[in-house]
Each structure stands twice: as structure tokens, then as C-alpha cells.
Amino acid sequence: MPLVNPASVFNLRFPCPWKERLWPPAESHLDKACYLPRLAGITDVPDILELAVGWNEAGLGVRAKVEGLSGNRWCQPTKPEDSDGLHLWIATRPTGESHRAGRFCRRLALLPTGGGKSADKPVAVAAQIPRTSEEASSLPPDAVFIEAVNSSTGWQIEAFLTAPALPGWDPEESPRLGFFAATIDRRLGKIPAFAPPEFPWDSDPTTWAELRLIR
């Protein structure tokens, strides 16, 4: 193990392509150009997440697939910070300077199960970001569309984060997003996608990657 993790040396910037259709999943235009690099090899975490992201004026489309899990998923919408699933941190007006999240930062827990009357439907829940300087507005109802498929070894999530789910969303004025993703699993723990596990990525926007919204 090197004294300095290679992932900590870089400011990561990824292109996020414009796509005309991002929902429903059967009609989504997310393609190979939308997949983000898999950096588990340099951050020394399990390589279990495949993630694609695209955008249009109405919001962000997300496709995530996780393989390599065991047992049942633990998804509790009332405890989103600890629930199994895909967790996203998004800053619509990133400064690159503040170590504390503000009102234009949103954390979303995309849970493959745990929703609905029978607690067997996928659900998207706003989760708390520690040490925020100012809380984001409440997540409006039906602001995130989500579908999921579960298996004994993982899950696949398709989601569309509409503009109301993203405080400050304005691709014309701010075509850059602060962006971070992590997989949470009760057995494997918290697995960050773009940074070493010991980094304070759950609270510090300066450790997040950047998405460049391109046409």
C-alpha cells in the first residue's frame, strides 16, 4: 500500500453527455459514452459498481449496477444514511473551495428495495450531509423516478433525478456539477467510487469529482 493513495493526487473530471431521453429506462438514451471510469483499482476498494450518468435540461439520468454482494439488502427509508444502495452527492453550484456542503448540495440514497406498503419497492430518499453550512431544501415528492432489479448477488438501479430534486439546477448557467458516488452494503461497508475510503467524502465537497455537462 503506497504512503499516498494515487486517487488523492488528481482532481477528477468526467464528461457527462446530453441525452434527449433519460426516462423511462426502456427508452433511455444512456449509452457507452455515459459510463464513468471504474477507479476501484487505484482506490483499493472492491470493484463492484458500474455507473452511467447523462443529463438534459429536465435533470440527470443514472444507471447503476452492483455485483458481488451476498445476503439480503438492508434498506430503511427512515435511516437512509445507513441503508444499502447507491448514494449520490451532487453540488449544482460547486466552488471547489468550501469544505462544507451548502444549500446547493444534495445527498440522495437510491435504495433498491424498502419502499412501498410492502417495503419491496425501490425508493429515493434525501440523506443528511454532515457539517453542512446550510441545508438544502426538502426533496419534493415524486422528484426522483426510480426502478430496480434485485438478485442474490447485487442489484441494478435506474433513476431520473428531475430538476426539482437538484437545488440550484441550471445547466446553462452552471454546466459543472460536484459529484460523488458510493455503494453502501451491510457486509462490505461504505465503498466510495472515486476516493480512498479514509477521505471525508461524505461531508467535504472538495473531495468530490466533477461532472462537465457537455453536448
Secondary structure as UniProt FT lines:
FT   HELIX           6..9
FT   STRAND          13..18
FT   HELIX           25..27
FT   HELIX           32..34
FT   HELIX           40..43
FT   STRAND          49..56
FT   TURN            57..58
FT   STRAND          59..67
FT   TURN            77..78
FT   HELIX           80..82
FT   STRAND          85..91
FT   TURN            103..104
FT   STRAND          105..115
FT   TURN            116..119
FT   STRAND          121..127
FT   TURN            130..131
FT   TURN            141..142
FT   STRAND          144..151
FT   TURN            152..153
FT   STRAND          154..162
FT   HELIX           163..165
FT   TURN            167..168
FT   TURN            171..173
FT   STRAND          176..185
FT   TURN            186..188
FT   STRAND          189..192
FT   TURN            197..198
FT   TURN            201..203
FT   HELIX           205..207
FT   STRAND          209..214
//
